[in-house]
Amino acid sequence: MSTRKLLPRTLPALLALVCTTASFGQVAMTQTLGNGWGATTTPELFSTRPVIGSSMVVAAFNCIPNAESYFCVSARPMAGPTDLGSGLYIQVDLGVFDAYGPVHTDAVGALSFPVHLGLPANLAGEQAVVQMYVVDPVSTICVAPQTGTCSQFGFEVTNGLLLTLGLQ
């Protein structure tokens, strides 16, 4: 199909999107960054969209059960994620981040954490990276289980989330 035929059909939708965004502001978005890293499961972090003036929910699954956990938040690192080896990537900026917690996973390794975004509207479009660090109180985490070697890390991390604050 030629762009000549496609344009008349898609132009009204594109104009509506541009007008909506111009009228109501930045659209809130959540994007997954990388994968989680753990000894037996892959911990996962999800969230609802970060709309300024409302509440969002950050939820984690497949984590260590009944474990102390911390949410780490930073701006998106300029150099990208930090590779600690063996598939472990830290998505937050290790030079400048804030940690919030402790919060605790439940008996199945999940948690749900509501966050109210009572922020000024002029922060629409700003971005933050969130990743959860889960303490393993009883066992070690194998860094390279395929080679039979383990390291005493004693934690696991979820995937990261890139949150773009928005007004809708």
C-alpha positions in Angstrom: 0.0 0.0 0.0 1.4 3.4 -0.9 1.8 6.2 1.6 -0.5 8.2 -0.6 -3.4 5.9 0.2 -2.4 5.4 3.9 -2.0 9.1 4.7 -5.7 10.1 4.2 -6.8 7.3 6.5 -4.3 7.9 9.3 -4.1 11.7 9.1 -7.3 12.3 11.2 -6.0 9.9 13.9 -2.6 11.7 14.0 -4.2 15.1 14.2 -6.5 13.9 17.0 -3.4 12.6 18.9 -1.5 15.8 18.4 -4.5 17.9 19.5 -5.1 15.7 22.5 -1.5 15.9 23.7 -1.3 19.6 23.1 -4.6 20.2 25.0 -4.0 17.8 27.9 -0.2 17.5 28.2 2.3 14.8 28.4 1.1 11.2 28.4 2.3 9.1 31.3 4.2 6.0 30.2 6.0 3.0 31.8 8.7 1.0 29.9 10.4 -2.2 31.1 14.2 -2.1 31.2 16.1 -5.4 31.1 15.3 -8.5 33.1 15.2 -9.4 36.8 18.0 -11.5 38.3 17.7 -14.1 41.0 18.9 -17.6 42.1 15.8 -19.6 41.2 13.3 -17.2 39.6 13.3 -14.1 37.6 11.9 -11.3 39.8 9.6 -9.0 38.0 8.6 -5.3 38.6 5.5 -3.7 37.1 3.6 -0.5 37.6 0.6 1.4 36.5 1.1 4.6 34.5 2.6 7.5 36.6 -0.1 10.2 36.1 0.7 13.3 38.1 -2.0 14.1 40.7 -3.2 10.5 41.0 -1.9 7.2 42.6 0.1 4.6 40.8 0.8 1.0 42.0 4.2 -0.6 41.8 4.1 -4.4 42.1 6.7 -7.1 42.3 6.4 -10.8 41.6 8.6 -13.9 41.7 10.8 -12.5 44.5 12.2 -14.1 47.6 9.3 -14.8 49.9 9.1 -12.8 53.2 12.1 -10.7 52.3 13.1 -7.2 53.2 13.2 -5.1 50.0 14.1 -1.6 48.8 13.0 0.5 45.9 15.8 2.3 44.2 15.0 5.4 42.1 17.2 7.6 40.0 17.3 9.5 36.8 18.1 7.4 33.8 21.9 6.7 33.7 23.6 8.5 30.8 25.8 5.5 30.1 23.0 3.0 30.3 22.7 0.1 32.8 25.6 -1.1 34.9 26.6 -4.7 34.0 27.7 -6.6 37.2 28.3 -9.8 35.2 26.4 -13.1 34.9 23.3 -11.3 33.6 22.9 -8.9 36.5 22.2 -5.4 35.3 21.6 -2.4 37.6 19.3 0.0 35.8 19.4 2.9 38.3 22.3 5.3 38.3 24.6 3.9 41.0 26.3 7.3 41.4 23.1 9.1 42.4 20.0 7.2 43.6 17.6 7.1 46.4 16.5 4.0 48.2 13.0 3.6 49.8 12.1 1.0 52.3 12.2 -1.4 53.8 9.1 -3.0 52.4 8.5 -6.7 52.6 7.4 -9.3 50.1 4.7 -11.7 51.2 4.7 -15.5 51.6 4.7 -16.0 47.8 7.3 -13.4 47.0 5.0 -10.6 45.8 4.3 -7.1 47.0 2.1 -4.2 45.9 3.1 -0.7 46.8 0.8 2.4 46.2 2.5 5.7 45.4 0.6 9.0 45.3 2.1 11.4 42.7 1.1 14.7 44.3 3.7 16.5 42.2 3.7 19.8 40.4 2.3 19.6 36.8 5.5 21.2 35.4 7.2 17.8 36.1 5.3 16.2 33.2 7.7 14.6 30.8 10.4 14.0 33.5 11.7 10.5 33.7 12.8 8.2 36.6 14.2 4.7 36.7 12.9 2.3 39.5 14.4 -1.0 40.4 13.8 -3.2 43.4 16.5 -4.8 45.5 15.4 -7.9 47.6 17.6 -9.1 50.5 18.0 -12.9 50.7 18.4 -13.6 54.4 19.1 -17.3 54.3 21.0 -18.3 51.1 23.5 -17.3 48.6 22.7 -16.3 45.1 24.6 -18.2 42.4 26.3 -15.8 40.0 27.2 -18.5 37.5 25.1 -21.6 38.3 26.1 -23.2 34.9 29.7 -23.3 36.1 28.9 -24.4 39.6 30.3 -21.3 41.3 28.3 -19.1 43.7 29.0 -15.7 45.2 27.8 -14.4 48.5 25.7 -11.6 47.0 22.7 -12.4 49.2 20.2 -10.4 47.1 18.3 -10.3 43.9 17.0 -7.5 41.7 14.0 -7.0 39.6 13.9 -5.6 36.1 14.0 -1.8 35.9 11.1 0.5 35.0 11.5 3.7 33.1 8.7 6.0 34.3 7.7 9.1 32.3 5.5 11.4 34.4 2.5 12.7 32.6 -0.8 14.5 33.0 -2.9 11.8 31.4 
